[in-house]
Amino acid sequence: MRIAKVISAEDFKLIDSFDEVKKTLLDDTQFSDRLDKPLAYWALPNDRRLPLAFLGRSIGDLLKTPFDELSATPGIGSKKISSLVRLLNRAIQNEESNVPYGVTEDTQPERAGILTELPLTEDGKFDHTLVSEVMWTRWQETVSRHDLGHEKLGRLAPSLEDLPTVIWSAPLAFYLDYTVSEIRSLKTHGEKRVSVVLEVFFRIHQMLDLAQTQPHLTIELRPALAPKLESWITEKLLSESFPSDDEVREKLTLPLLSQIKTDVGETVYELCAGRLGINGEPQSVRVQSADMNVTRARVYQLLEDCTKVLQVRWPEGSRLLQILAKKHAEDNVNSKLFTSTIDLFFPAKGTLNPEEAN
């Protein structure tokens, strides 16, 4: 005599949940474009108990398969079925969605960011492991819609510390043809680099998602440093008096140093501050190399990183500051700190010479 399989209350919940999401996906025409996408499209890197046997199959194919046949698939137990239901629910989620019915607490996303489409940790930090293909597609669309593909990755990155200089000038358009999975598999794109790339697109999306394009207006994304400095320079160009060293320090030198600390760290920041005499007398490269127990060539190399940073962050700066310097040179006015700041951050070609004694 054949013994019928015992179905638990939790199994009934999963069956009901599967039937409910299946009905929604098949009956609602707004979801018809999702049926051809593979289940993996809604998976996240840190998801647990993923139904690997189903990830390559399309949503439409899975929904055509009877529940009993899906649950009988080798290697697929109740927890994997629960995960399948969770991924199917993601395909129909809105940003305010609640936890799908029938998905147990053990299989819920570990952080609320998955459900709210905010890939952030509880303390508000970006977490690239929470980025799904669905999120990424939306971010790509935002960048494309606002015609920002020409913008440089390094210009808009929160920090340049985790990005090698070779991709500081990479246009956002380079990543518009890749999925998240493909970006992760790109040569030289490790976890830190991928995290920065994804965060740049996410931050742009956060700012512009609801912004509507207007034919008579344009949106320009720039580091916060740039407009403040340019406003100050414009003011000084229109003024008959040259700014004092205290004003140069507060309005020009310290903001540039702050950007350097953000992008290349404390060590280079301290070197620059020492060279400019921010906290005392200006230090020579000879003294700094002795203090750090490195060669003078190494100190110059670190200082050159500042120039590279500002070439990406504020490429307009060199020209604008040279205009300001020329105006006041004609007035026979000079500021040692102003001149030193320009020489350090925007040196003339060949100025930083490792063979110089100072």
Buried (B, 14 or more C-beta within 10 A) or exposed (E): EEEEEEEEEEBEBBBEBBEBBBEBBBEEEEBEEBBEBBBBBBBBBEBEBBBEBBBEBBBBBBBEEEBEEBBEBEEBEBBBBBBBBBBBBBBBBEEEEEBBEBBBEEBBBEBEBBBBBBBBEEEEEBBBBBBBBBBBBBBBEBBEEBEBBEBBBBBBBEBBEBBEEEBBBBBBBBBBEBBBEEBBEBEEBEEEBBBBBBBBBBBBBEEBEEEEEEEEEEEEBBBEBBEEBBEBBEEBEEEEEBBEEEBBBEBBBBBBBEBBBBBBBEEBBBBBBBBBEBEEEBBBBEBBBEEBEEEBEBBBEBBBBBBBBBBBBBEEBBEBBEEBBEBBEEEEEEBEBBEBBBBBBBBEEEEBEEEEEE
